[in-house]
């Protein structure tokens, strides 16, 4: 049982993944629509860029302060509630005369809800799927996300030109409602964890729990560090096209290369047996980082796109890490674990891309990318050494 088909045969999984695909497509399309809408109203590239910032940066706040929500209530109720809150926020964006500050504020709310939803969904997979199939389930989520990003960004601009930004936002609101219906009707009940009277304090205790376990801490950091370094080329894609003397439109080839490589890597590795996926963690980590070093030679766009595709394929290392994370945490903390993991991943990628832009303004883009490859290789290997060689975990009650 190690294929995507095996995952989808588990009761409730078709609804979970169908809801994910629907809402992801709507969300990516809405990001494009909102960016265009804000630019049309203000003429400001900065405010337009803030749309993406407001989509990702609130992950850190929402995941840190409210991670316990994913464990305190039945998973299905949390998922449906998050979808309905997001649908309401997107719907309010359609209010005539809504100021730009209001649009960005509503986007911040959806960004704070998103990591709670992601954490609860991952916890539901851990509850509904056998342990040996769980990493394949998370792999399928990542694959759907990458395909949705490719499709959404490719078609979002065309859709705005055809029907307008407001209509695309309305479609996004509908996709969240559709996702809520699919989850509410099509997924089994999963019980909540223990509750306390203070969700913020409970979230803080969850963070202490997660990071007090040395091995679990290293595993989480590893899932953050590898993509943080390998995302640097995304932040410098446009600058790199200028460096090699081609039109900025060719930057899309670099974005597409990484995403296509990620999808192919997930599809291939999902068919490997669990023992093989575990043995390939370090080789795939190296695959995710080493291609960036080749940018020292200032390759042309076709070669650069292939290098990034190889790097993207290395992201499949998560399929070997996910079961190790699952076995290192007690079930009552899974929602908080996956919420923190998701929020940290989104936040650190945003910071990494921003830092790449700063460094790239002083150093040539190809040298900045290559430096990220060198630092990423060294950092991920150091963390992997701790994460993969630490002995069997002790119960957390003995660690705290």
Secondary structure, DSSP 8 states (H G I E B T S, - for coil): --SHHHHHTSTTHHHHHHHHHHHHHHHHHHHHHHHHHHHHHH--HHHHHHHHHHHHTHHHHHHHHSTTHHHHS-HHHHHHHHHHHHHHHHHHTTSTT--HHHHHHHHHHHHHHHHHHHHHHHHHHHHHS-HHHHHHHHHHHHHHHHHHHHHHHHHHHHHHHHH-HHHHHHHHHHHHHHHHHHHHHHS---------S-HHHHHHHHHHHHHHSHHHHHHHHHHHHHHHHHTHHHHTHHHHHHHHT--GGGHHHHHHHHHHHHHHHHHHHTTS-HHHHHHTHHHHHHHHHHGGGGGGG---HHHHHHHHHHHHHGGGGHHHHHHHHHHTS-GGGHHHHHHHHHHHHHHHHHHHHHHHHHHHTTS-HHHHHHHHHHHHHHHHHHHHHHHHHS-S---HHHH-
